[in-house]
Structures are given as structure tokens and as C-alpha cells.
Amino acid sequence: MSGFLPEYSTPATNRRVLLTSRPEGIPQASHFALDEAPLDPVGDGQFRVRNVYLSVDPAQRGWVNAIANYSDPVAIGSVMRALAVGVVVESRNADVPVGLHLYGWFGWQDYAVVGPEAIMTRIDTVAAPLSAYAGMLGMNGLTAWLAFTRIGRAEPGETVLVTTAAGAVGSTVGQLAREAGCRVVGLTGDDGKVARCTQRFGYDAAANYKAGDVADLIKGMAPDGIDVFFDNVGGPMMDTAIRQMRVNGRIVQCGTASIANWSPPPHGPRNEREVLMRRLQWGGFVIFDHTARYAQAMAALEALLASGKLVHDEDIATGFDAAPGAIARLYAGENEGKALIFVG
Ligand SMILES: NC(=O)c1ccc[n+]([C@@H]2O[C@H](COP(=O)([O-])OP(=O)(O)OC[C@H]3O[C@@H](n4cnc5c(N)ncnc54)[C@H](OP(=O)(O)O)[C@@H]3O)[C@@H](O)[C@H]2O)c1
């Protein structure tokens, strides 16, 4: 076994985190319940994955709310939808052998019985700590790399603004922008994260958006304006930053974490005149549209990690008890890096 792999047990029953009621807005611990069930049988073509790290993602809010989204909401009473990294412990699929590590749609539970359609990436060689495949080498890193390169298209010397600057996606974008030869500035939610942005992730400047006027903070960090705005929050920060975009700027709309509820759609200033006058390109991004490019992005991220040009922080809780409140914790900004739960 590789030194990158933690020890894990193989319990005889399946602990699961079920969605028990439909939240409006941010899911709280009270919307979930823990239970334990017998193991499902493995059908033809299927395999059983023993989850080791469960992913906690802001997107899970959209997966449980009854709002227009890119996927159907998780059904009440079913296992909470989640990405996870784990190992195949039983298989009736010749292409997916026992012992193979996988990252995919395995849910908040000990075991998933699934077919190949549930795999997001195959980890044929475990070349980094297993947890990294659920973060920097998983959805978060892939999103950062693909959205930044395909929509941001930053040129050396340009100024890039990142929101959720210290988070799993944001900290990666910040480092990619620095590697691209840009001036990189970030907004984040507390002074400790501001320090991590500048001292660990190589931002030229960062600011705590809760501790000042956001327009002044952006102006102070980017007096000549912003060429690429990588936005993970939307709302008032977006409305403020768009008014400091330079002509021909690009906006990557990667997340909308600051919007408490989409139903009914919240009001804000009209931004279309800003888009027109500044000749902006404002592109929405959903990682699952880019499966054909995962391998290219993984290779680029692995090379940057191996060369030490990319660092990442993980915020790993242990045990299923941490799961029900984990999404609310993200939206309170309490995570310091990629939020994961070790259940091995
Ligand atoms: N489009 C896609 O395909 C895709 C894929 C992955 C992730 N994303 C998006 O990328 C963003 C970051 O995801 P992540 O996994 O890297 O999480 P993360 O940044 O590690 O954690 C979430 C962070 O969001 C910030 N936040 C929470 N509530 C906020 C609010 N009301 N206003 C402003 N900021 C708030 C907090 O950071 P602060 O303390 O800095 O406020 C919190 O730490 C999310 O919006 C997520 O939906 C999009």
C-alpha cells in the first residue's frame, strides 16, 4: 500500500446520512439524520466502494433546495448526494477491480453500490495523499483550472480578483493566476484567511470584505481596475466589483455563495449597462460540462503540485457526526481549506 493511503475499516453495515426534510436556503444539521442499514447486494456490472473521505461542498445546498438547478434535488429520505473518494472492496465489473481507488458520486455513507457512471475520476496510481483527490485533484482543483483557463483567459500583467480567495477553489485560482504572471488580489471573510492568501497562496493583496467598504477595498488593491474577476459569491460583491472592471474584462461566474435564497430571485442593481460599456464577457461555469478535459486539468494540477508551485489546505473532520452540520459550517465560513470528512 502507498504511504499516501490512510488505514480504513470495512464495517459489516452501512452508516448513512439521510436528507430528512427540504431546506429553504442553507441546509442545517436538523435537515439530516444518521442511520445504519444492511449492505446492498452488488449487481452485474456494479461494484462496492468503501468511502474514505466524504466531500463537503457549497454546491450541496443547490442539490437539496427546490430551486432551478442543473440536477434534480435529492429525494427526501435518501442518502445525501456527495462526491467521495474511496476504494473498491467488491466488484462484478471486470474494468473496476477490487483495490482500485475512485473519486465519484458515492454519497455520504460508508459504502456505495454503483456502476461506472458514478465515477468522476479513476485513481489508477495514487500519487498524492488520498484526500487530495477529493479536493485539489477533485472537483475544486478541476473547477479552478478549467474555469480560469477557459473563461478567465488571463494574460501576463493583467489583474485578477478572486472571491472566497482562501477557499478550496479560490486559493487554487489565486495560485494559477500568479503562475500566469498576473497581479492577484482576493476578498475573503476573516483576517486569518487574508493572511493565508498573501503569506501562503501568493496573492499580491487580500482584504477582509467584512471589515470595510468593498468598493474601497477593491480600489485599494487594484487601483487600475480588474481584468479577470473570478467570482464565487455573487450578490453585493459582484455588483461592486463589476463597476471596477476594465474594458474587455472577463467574469467567471463560478459560484453564488452569498445569495441566501434564489426563490424568489433577489433584487439588485441592473448590471447590463456595465457589461455593455465595459465590453465584458461574463461566463457561467459548471464543472460537470467539462468531463472530456478532466485528464488534461488533472495532469496540469499534478505537475504544479509536484513542483511545489501549488499548495492546498484541507479542513478534515472525522466521523459521520460531523456531516449533518458540515454544509452550514461552510456557509459560516468556518472551513480553513477544502472541507472533508474522514470516515475510514
Ligand atoms: N461552478 C462549479 O462547477 C463549481 C464547482 C466547485 C465549486 N464551485 C463554487 O466555488 C465556490 C467555492 O467553493 P469551495 O468548494 O472552494 O468552498 P470554500 O471556498 O472552501 O468554502 C466556502 C466559502 O464560501 C465563503 N462564503 C460562505 N458564505 C458566504 C457569503 N454569504 N458571502 C461570501 N462568501 C461566503 C466562505 O469563505 P469566506 O470566509 O472567504 O467568506 C466559505 O469558507 C462556491 O461558490 C462553490 O459553489 C463551483
The ligand as a Gaussian input file, in Angstrom:
#p B3LYP/6-31G(d) Opt

LIG

0 1
 N      -19.435000      26.038000     -10.830000
 C      -18.818000      24.928000     -10.475000
 O      -18.727000      23.960000     -11.232000
 C      -18.235000      24.873000      -9.090000
 C      -17.506000      23.752000      -8.652000
 C      -16.956000      23.791000      -7.353000
 C      -17.171000      24.900000      -6.544000
 N      -17.893000      25.938000      -7.017000
 C      -18.150000      27.143000      -6.211000
 O      -16.934000      27.675000      -5.769000
 C      -17.157000      28.365000      -4.545000
 C      -16.124000      27.896000      -3.527000
 O      -16.295000      26.501000      -3.302000
 P      -15.244000      25.685000      -2.419000
 O      -15.612000      24.277000      -2.506000
 O      -13.892000      26.123000      -2.775000
 O      -15.601000      26.190000      -0.948000
 P      -14.685000      27.046000       0.034000
 O      -14.351000      28.346000      -0.627000
 O      -13.576000      26.214000       0.549000
 O      -15.711000      27.278000       1.215000
 C      -16.840000      28.079000       1.037000
 C      -16.505000      29.528000       1.392000
 O      -17.537000      30.365000       0.889000
 C      -17.477000      31.593000       1.576000
 N      -18.823000      32.041000       1.894000
 C      -19.778000      31.338000       2.514000
 N      -20.867000      32.095000       2.652000
 C      -20.596000      33.288000       2.096000
 C      -21.323000      34.513000       1.949000
 N      -22.581000      34.643000       2.392000
 N      -20.724000      35.544000       1.317000
 C      -19.485000      35.426000       0.869000
 N      -18.732000      34.293000       0.996000
 C      -19.297000      33.260000       1.602000
 C      -16.668000      31.345000       2.864000
 O      -15.396000      31.950000       2.666000
 P      -15.080000      33.439000       3.216000
 O      -14.746000      33.283000       4.655000
 O      -13.963000      33.885000       2.371000
 O      -16.345000      34.253000       3.012000
 C      -16.515000      29.845000       2.877000
 O      -15.328000      29.446000       3.539000
 C      -18.598000      28.085000      -4.138000
 O      -19.408000      29.159000      -4.533000
 C      -18.941000      26.858000      -4.952000
 O      -20.312000      26.732000      -5.206000
 C      -18.427000      25.946000      -8.266000

